[in-house]
Every structure is written in C-alpha cells, then in structure tokens.
C-alpha cells in the first residue's frame, strides 16, 4: 500500500514538472499561434553593435617627395596601393622606396591621369611589381611616357580599367570610394580619378589634378567628400580647391606635393588664402620631404612637424594652362628628341642611371652616349641615394 502511495506521489510530481516547463520564462511558447518563436535578450553593457572600427592594423599614407610631381603609397597590414608614379626620372627611386618599405606586391595601382608628372615612372613600377588591379583615367595621350606605360602593361599581361563613380573597393580593413571623373572632359587634369579613402573614422581625399570644372561635378554627384586629410589638388594651383569644394571637405590636415622653387608658383597664394579659413595643419614635400601619416582608425599622427610658413610659391614665368605637361608631352619624334626645348621644372641632372647595367654616371661620361634610351634615366639623386638604390659607380667617370 505504501509503495502504491509513493508511486502516485511520483506521478503527480512528474505531471507538475511538465506543466511548469511549458510555462517557463525562456520566451518560447508551446502554443501554436501561427507565429515563429522569438528570443528576447536582456541588455548588457557589451551590447552588440556594428563594428566600424579596424581590427588593429595601422594604416600608413606615404606622401613621397618626387619634386614637382605626385606619388603616394598607402599601406595597411599586408595590403598596399600606389597612387601615381611621378616623372620618368623618379621611377626607380619610387621602386626602391617601395622595396625599402617591404612592399612586394600592390593590390591597386591608380594613375589618376596621363600627365607625365603622374605616369612617368609607372613603367618601372608595373615591370617590377605584381599588381592585382590597375585603374587609369579614360583620357589618353600620344607620347613616349604613355607609350612606355602601355608597353609595360602589355609586357606583364595586365589590363586596366576606369572605375565607376560610386564604386567602393577594399584595401584590407580600409576602403575607398570613387568620386570622379564624372564625365568625358577635354582636359586631362579634369579627367583625374578622384577618391576618398576611409579607415575607421578617418578619411583621406585624393583628387589628382582635378580643377574647378571637375570639382563642381564631384559636388553635384552628392557623394560625401568630407575628409580629415586633403591632398591638395593640382599641387596647390589656384585652378583647384575652390571655396565650395573646401567647404564640403573641411580638412583638418592638408598635404601639398610640389617642388621647392617650382616655376608655377605652387602652391598659389590664392589657394593658401582660401585654406586659411579652415585653419588646417599644413604639410608640404617641398619643405619637409617625404611625409607619412598614420591612422589607427580614430586618430591621425604624423612623422613630421607641421609646416608653419604658409608660404606660397613664386611664379617665375607667365602662367600658361598645362605648360608643364605640354613640355613633358612632346611627341616622340627625332626633332623633339634633338631639340628638347625649355625643360624648366624638371629636376636638374646630377647622375645618369643605366637601368640595365645598374651603374650610374656623370652626364658627360662617354658611356652615356652609348646608352640605349630605354635603359637611361636622368636623376637628381645624391651619390648615396644611387648606391642605396642598388646602382654602382661607373668605372670610367668614377662619380
């Protein structure tokens, strides 16, 4: 009898347990009401949010000193991108700089537009580095520099394309959005590829040599161009960086790539005056050489003290639109080669490199006359820079 009572008690307890389980506080319901069960999670101090912060890599932006020209290296983790390649004479110098930074391959090579102070050294970079994507302006030219560029692309089996405005591309944990060119232009400068690079909360704006017309089109497309760092358009020319454009950027930092004492007065006084309204910190390659910015995704630091001069350049000849690039874009005719004309604005020749024999010479060395044009590079390097770049002094002229 007692055992029977115990059995009944156990059965009753089991029934009670089943009822309790069906009504517990998990948020699930065993009632079929035609809806799917949901789970509600209590708030905690570590509420899950969208992760907009980088994973810990430092992004480096190297504004390489290439004189009156442009070249910028962007690195993050194992990823790298090069924007423009300076004039022909600095191609090997840029190659050496990238190697010194540990760059073995490029995710992207962006050639903003086909002026020689932006594509001149590209054939060296294309030949020496593996590159995943090559982006180029749709504007083409018929000269030695552009021909060398296309030949190098063909040699490596690379194709090129012009990215669509609004396209977004990843570079490690960073990304960049294409802002221009927005249409076909008659001018190579306005045909520049423009983009904004974002890493975490920090933004860098690059516009090549885009001038007022292209800037207006960029503003009209409605994309966000605000940036912490603005690489000043067209080396600081007054034809770029309009009031309306600067107002939308509102930069905290401005980097100017130009040569000391350049003939064009870059940066122009009008541009510097417009910048003063925003009180940005100024960095410039003509005063400080190569400049590196570091971003951890929240703040930006620099490897140089900022410029305090706010000095404009001194124009030494009449301003003629695109005069520098017109000089550099002489057709590859025998007459053009034998009569180089006014090449002011180009670096003064200190040594002549033979890129095949990897030797450097004085310009008047007899070996220079026997050098094939494709193997010759005139540079304004120091002797030490030539040696660091892997070149040996000529045994005849003993530079």
C-alpha positions as CSV (number, residue, x, y, z in Angstrom):
1,X,0.0,0.0,0.0
2,X,2.8,2.4,1.0
3,X,4.6,1.6,-2.3
4,X,1.4,2.4,-4.3
5,X,1.1,5.8,-2.5
6,X,4.8,6.6,-3.2
7,X,4.2,5.7,-6.9
8,X,1.2,8.1,-7.1
9,X,3.2,10.9,-5.5
10,X,6.0,10.5,-8.0
11,X,3.5,10.5,-10.9
12,X,1.9,13.7,-9.6
13,X,5.3,15.4,-9.3
14,X,6.1,14.5,-12.8
15,X,2.9,16.0,-14.1
16,X,3.5,19.2,-12.2
17,X,7.0,19.4,-13.7
18,X,5.7,19.1,-17.2
19,X,3.2,21.9,-16.6
20,X,6.0,24.2,-15.2
21,X,8.3,23.5,-18.2
22,X,5.5,24.6,-20.6
23,X,5.2,27.9,-18.8
24,X,8.8,28.8,-18.0
25,X,10.5,32.2,-18.7
26,X,12.6,31.4,-21.7
27,X,10.5,33.4,-24.1
28,X,9.5,30.3,-26.1
29,X,5.8,29.3,-26.3
30,X,4.5,25.8,-26.9
31,X,1.2,27.3,-28.2
32,X,0.8,27.2,-31.9
33,X,-0.4,30.7,-32.7
34,X,0.8,30.8,-36.2
35,X,4.0,32.9,-35.4
36,X,7.6,31.8,-35.1
37,X,9.1,31.8,-31.6
38,X,11.3,34.8,-30.8
39,X,14.1,35.3,-28.3
40,X,14.5,38.5,-26.3
41,X,17.9,39.1,-24.8
42,X,18.4,41.4,-21.9
43,X,20.5,44.5,-22.4
44,X,24.1,44.2,-21.2
45,X,27.0,46.7,-21.0
46,X,28.5,45.0,-24.1
47,X,25.6,45.3,-26.4
48,X,26.5,44.0,-29.9
49,X,26.8,46.9,-32.4
50,X,28.0,47.2,-36.0
51,X,31.8,47.0,-35.9
52,X,33.1,50.1,-37.7
53,X,36.5,50.1,-36.1
54,X,39.5,48.5,-37.7
55,X,40.9,45.2,-36.3
56,X,44.2,46.8,-35.0
57,X,46.3,47.4,-38.1
58,X,47.8,50.9,-38.6
59,X,47.2,52.4,-42.0
60,X,50.2,54.3,-43.4
61,X,49.9,57.0,-46.1
62,X,53.3,57.9,-47.5
63,X,53.3,61.2,-49.5
64,X,56.6,60.5,-51.4
65,X,58.8,63.5,-52.2
66,X,59.1,63.3,-56.0
67,X,59.5,67.0,-56.7
68,X,57.0,68.8,-58.9
69,X,55.0,65.6,-59.3
70,X,52.9,63.1,-57.4
71,X,53.2,59.7,-55.8
72,X,51.5,58.3,-52.7
73,X,51.9,54.9,-51.1
74,X,49.1,53.5,-48.9
75,X,49.7,50.5,-46.7
76,X,47.6,48.6,-44.3
77,X,48.7,45.2,-43.0
78,X,49.8,43.1,-46.0
79,X,47.9,45.3,-48.4
80,X,49.3,48.2,-50.4
81,X,48.2,50.7,-53.1
82,X,50.2,53.2,-55.1
83,X,48.7,56.4,-56.4
84,X,50.7,58.0,-59.3
85,X,54.3,57.4,-60.1
86,X,56.0,60.9,-60.6
87,X,58.1,61.8,-63.6
88,X,60.1,59.3,-65.6
89,X,63.3,60.2,-63.7
90,X,62.0,59.0,-60.4
91,X,60.5,55.6,-61.4
92,X,63.5,53.7,-60.0
93,X,63.5,55.9,-56.9
94,X,59.9,55.0,-56.2
95,X,60.6,51.4,-56.8
96,X,63.4,51.5,-54.3
97,X,61.2,53.3,-51.8
98,X,58.5,50.7,-52.0
99,X,61.1,47.9,-51.6
100,X,62.5,49.6,-48.6
101,X,59.0,49.7,-47.0
102,X,58.7,46.0,-47.5
103,X,56.2,46.2,-50.4
104,X,56.4,43.1,-52.6
105,X,53.1,43.5,-54.5
106,X,50.3,46.1,-55.0
107,X,46.6,45.5,-54.6
108,X,46.0,48.6,-56.7
109,X,47.9,51.0,-58.9
110,X,45.9,54.2,-59.5
111,X,47.2,56.5,-62.2
112,X,44.9,59.5,-61.7
113,X,45.5,61.0,-65.2
114,X,48.1,60.7,-68.0
115,X,50.2,63.8,-67.4
116,X,53.9,62.8,-67.3
117,X,54.4,64.0,-63.7
118,X,51.9,61.3,-62.7
119,X,52.6,58.4,-65.0
120,X,56.3,59.0,-66.0
121,X,57.7,56.3,-63.6
122,X,54.8,53.9,-64.0
123,X,56.5,51.6,-66.5
124,X,59.2,50.9,-63.8
125,X,56.6,50.1,-61.2
126,X,54.5,47.9,-63.5
127,X,57.5,46.0,-64.6
128,X,58.9,45.4,-61.2
129,X,55.8,44.7,-59.1
130,X,52.9,42.2,-59.2
131,X,49.7,44.2,-59.3
132,X,46.1,43.0,-58.8
133,X,44.3,45.9,-60.4
134,X,45.3,48.9,-62.5
135,X,43.0,51.9,-62.6
136,X,43.6,54.7,-65.1
137,X,41.8,57.8,-66.3
138,X,39.9,57.4,-69.6
139,X,41.9,60.3,-71.1
140,X,44.7,59.0,-73.3
141,X,47.8,60.7,-74.8
142,X,50.2,60.0,-77.7
143,X,53.7,60.4,-76.4
144,X,56.7,58.5,-75.1
145,X,55.5,58.3,-71.5
146,X,52.1,56.9,-72.3
147,X,53.5,54.5,-74.8
148,X,56.0,53.2,-72.2
149,X,53.2,52.7,-69.8
150,X,51.1,50.7,-72.3
151,X,54.1,48.6,-73.3
152,X,54.8,47.8,-69.7
153,X,51.2,46.7,-69.1
154,X,51.4,44.5,-72.2
155,X,54.7,43.0,-71.1
156,X,53.2,42.0,-67.7
157,X,49.9,40.9,-69.2
158,X,48.0,43.5,-67.1
159,X,44.7,45.1,-68.2
160,X,43.5,48.5,-67.0
161,X,40.1,50.0,-66.4
162,X,38.4,53.2,-65.2
163,X,36.4,52.6,-62.0
164,X,32.8,53.8,-62.0
165,X,31.9,56.8,-59.8
166,X,30.3,55.5,-56.6
167,X,32.2,52.2,-56.7
168,X,33.7,51.0,-53.4
169,X,36.9,49.0,-53.2
170,X,38.5,47.3,-50.2
171,X,42.1,47.7,-49.1
172,X,42.5,45.4,-46.1
173,X,40.2,46.9,-43.4
174,X,40.1,50.2,-45.3
175,X,38.0,51.1,-48.3
176,X,38.0,53.8,-50.9
177,X,35.1,55.3,-52.9
178,X,35.5,56.6,-56.4
179,X,34.3,60.3,-56.8
180,X,35.4,61.1,-60.4
181,X,35.8,61.5,-63.3
182,X,32.1,62.1,-63.7
183,X,32.1,62.5,-67.5
184,X,34.3,63.0,-70.5
185,X,36.5,66.1,-70.4
186,X,38.7,67.8,-72.9
187,X,41.3,68.4,-70.3
188,X,43.5,65.6,-68.7
189,X,43.5,67.3,-65.3
190,X,39.7,67.3,-65.0
191,X,39.8,63.7,-66.1
192,X,41.6,62.7,-62.9
193,X,40.4,59.7,-60.9
194,X,39.3,61.2,-57.5
195,X,38.5,59.1,-54.5
196,X,38.1,59.2,-50.7
197,X,39.9,56.7,-48.6
198,X,38.3,55.7,-45.2
199,X,39.8,53.7,-42.4
200,X,37.6,53.5,-39.3
201,X,36.6,57.1,-38.6
202,X,39.5,58.7,-40.5
203,X,39.2,59.9,-44.1
204,X,41.7,60.9,-46.8
205,X,40.8,62.7,-50.0
206,X,42.7,62.5,-53.3
207,X,41.7,64.4,-56.4
208,X,44.8,64.2,-58.7
209,X,44.9,67.5,-60.7
210,X,41.1,67.9,-60.9
211,X,40.3,71.6,-61.3
212,X,37.2,73.7,-60.8
213,X,35.1,72.1,-63.5
214,X,35.7,68.6,-62.2
215,X,35.3,69.7,-58.6
216,X,31.8,71.1,-59.4
217,X,30.8,67.7,-60.9
218,X,32.1,65.9,-57.9
219,X,30.0,68.1,-55.7
220,X,26.9,67.6,-57.9
221,X,27.1,63.8,-57.6
222,X,26.2,64.1,-53.9
223,X,28.8,61.7,-52.5
224,X,30.4,62.6,-49.2
225,X,33.8,64.3,-49.7
226,X,34.4,65.3,-46.1
227,X,37.9,64.4,-45.1
228,X,40.4,64.7,-42.3
229,X,43.3,64.8,-44.7
230,X,43.1,66.5,-48.1
231,X,46.0,66.0,-50.6
232,X,45.8,69.5,-52.1
233,X,44.5,69.3,-55.7
234,X,46.9,70.1,-58.6
235,X,49.9,70.8,-56.4
236,X,48.1,73.9,-54.9
237,X,47.1,75.5,-58.2
238,X,44.6,78.3,-57.9
239,X,42.5,76.5,-60.5
240,X,41.7,73.8,-57.9
241,X,40.4,73.7,-54.3
242,X,37.6,76.2,-54.8
243,X,35.7,77.7,-51.9
244,X,32.7,75.5,-52.4
245,X,34.9,72.4,-52.6
246,X,36.9,73.2,-49.5
247,X,33.7,74.0,-47.6
248,X,32.5,70.4,-48.2
249,X,35.8,68.9,-47.3
250,X,36.5,71.0,-44.2
251,X,40.0,69.4,-43.8
252,X,41.9,69.2,-40.6
253,X,45.2,68.5,-42.5
254,X,46.4,69.4,-45.9
255,X,49.3,67.9,-47.7
256,X,51.0,69.7,-50.6
257,X,53.1,67.9,-53.1
258,X,55.4,70.3,-55.1
259,X,59.0,71.2,-55.8
260,X,60.9,73.9,-54.0
261,X,61.2,77.0,-56.2
262,X,59.0,75.5,-59.0
263,X,58.3,77.8,-61.9
264,X,54.5,77.7,-61.5
265,X,54.3,79.3,-58.1
266,X,52.8,76.2,-56.5
267,X,51.1,76.5,-54.1
268,X,49.5,79.6,-55.3
269,X,48.8,82.4,-52.9
270,X,45.1,82.4,-53.8
271,X,44.9,78.7,-52.7
272,X,46.7,79.3,-49.5
273,X,44.4,82.2,-48.6
274,X,41.4,80.1,-49.2
275,X,42.8,77.4,-46.9
276,X,43.3,79.7,-44.0
277,X,39.6,79.9,-43.4
278,X,39.7,76.3,-42.2
279,X,42.9,76.6,-40.2
280,X,44.2,73.1,-41.3
281,X,47.6,71.8,-40.3
282,X,49.8,72.0,-43.4
283,X,52.4,69.5,-44.5
284,X,54.4,70.0,-47.8
285,X,57.0,67.9,-49.6
286,X,59.0,71.0,-50.8
287,X,59.8,71.9,-47.2
288,X,59.7,68.5,-45.4
289,X,60.5,65.8,-48.0
290,X,58.5,62.6,-47.8
291,X,55.7,62.8,-45.2
292,X,54.0,59.8,-43.6
293,X,50.5,59.9,-41.9
294,X,49.5,57.1,-39.6
295,X,45.9,56.2,-38.8
296,X,44.7,53.8,-36.2
297,X,41.1,54.3,-37.3
298,X,40.3,57.0,-34.8
299,X,43.2,59.5,-34.9
300,X,45.9,60.5,-37.3
301,X,49.5,61.1,-36.4
302,X,52.5,62.3,-38.5
303,X,56.2,61.6,-38.8
304,X,57.0,65.3,-39.3
305,X,56.3,68.5,-37.5
306,X,53.8,70.6,-39.4
307,X,54.8,73.5,-41.7
308,X,54.3,76.9,-40.2
309,X,55.3,79.1,-43.1
310,X,52.0,79.2,-45.1
311,X,54.3,80.4,-47.9
312,X,53.1,80.4,-51.5
313,X,55.4,79.8,-54.4
314,X,57.0,82.4,-56.6
315,X,55.9,82.2,-60.2
316,X,58.9,82.8,-62.5
317,X,57.1,82.8,-65.9
318,X,53.8,83.5,-67.4
319,X,51.1,81.0,-66.4
320,X,50.1,79.0,-69.4
321,X,47.5,76.3,-68.8
322,X,49.1,72.9,-68.6
323,X,52.5,74.3,-69.6
324,X,54.4,71.8,-67.5
325,X,52.6,68.9,-69.1
326,X,52.8,70.3,-72.6
327,X,56.5,70.5,-72.3
328,X,56.7,66.9,-70.9
329,X,54.3,65.6,-73.5
330,X,56.4,66.4,-76.6
331,X,55.8,63.9,-79.4
332,X,58.4,61.2,-79.7
333,X,59.9,62.5,-82.9
334,X,63.5,62.8,-83.8
335,X,63.1,66.5,-83.9
336,X,61.6,66.6,-80.4
337,X,64.4,64.5,-79.0
338,X,67.2,66.6,-80.6
339,X,65.5,69.9,-79.6
340,X,64.2,69.3,-76.1
341,X,63.3,73.0,-75.6
342,X,62.6,74.5,-72.3
343,X,62.5,71.8,-69.6
344,X,62.4,74.1,-66.6
345,X,60.5,72.5,-63.8
346,X,62.3,69.2,-64.4
347,X,64.9,68.1,-61.8
348,X,68.4,69.2,-62.6
349,X,70.5,66.2,-63.7
350,X,73.1,65.0,-61.2
351,X,73.7,61.5,-62.5
352,X,72.6,59.2,-65.3
353,X,71.4,55.7,-64.5
354,X,71.8,52.7,-66.7
355,X,68.8,50.6,-65.6
356,X,70.3,47.5,-67.4
357,X,73.8,47.5,-66.2
358,X,72.7,49.1,-62.8
359,X,75.6,51.7,-63.0
360,X,75.4,55.4,-62.6
361,X,77.4,58.0,-64.5
362,X,78.2,61.7,-64.7
363,X,76.1,63.2,-67.5
364,X,79.2,63.9,-69.6
365,X,80.6,60.4,-69.3
366,X,81.3,58.9,-72.7
367,X,79.4,55.7,-71.7
368,X,76.2,57.8,-71.6
369,X,76.4,58.4,-75.4
370,X,76.4,54.6,-76.0
371,X,73.5,54.0,-73.7
372,X,70.2,52.9,-75.2
373,X,67.4,55.4,-74.5
374,X,65.2,52.8,-72.9
375,X,67.9,52.0,-70.4
376,X,68.7,55.6,-69.5
377,X,67.3,57.6,-66.5
378,X,68.4,61.1,-65.6
379,X,68.1,61.7,-61.8
380,X,68.8,64.4,-59.3
381,X,69.8,62.0,-56.6
382,X,72.9,62.2,-54.4
383,X,75.7,59.6,-54.8
384,X,74.5,57.9,-51.7
385,X,70.9,57.6,-53.0
386,X,72.2,56.0,-56.2
387,X,74.2,53.4,-54.2
388,X,71.3,52.7,-51.8
389,X,69.0,52.1,-54.9
390,X,71.4,49.3,-56.0
391,X,73.5,51.2,-58.6
392,X,77.3,51.0,-58.8
393,X,79.5,54.0,-59.8
394,X,80.9,53.8,-63.4
395,X,84.5,52.7,-63.6
396,X,85.3,55.3,-66.3
397,X,84.0,58.6,-65.0
398,X,84.1,57.5,-61.3
399,X,81.2,59.5,-60.0
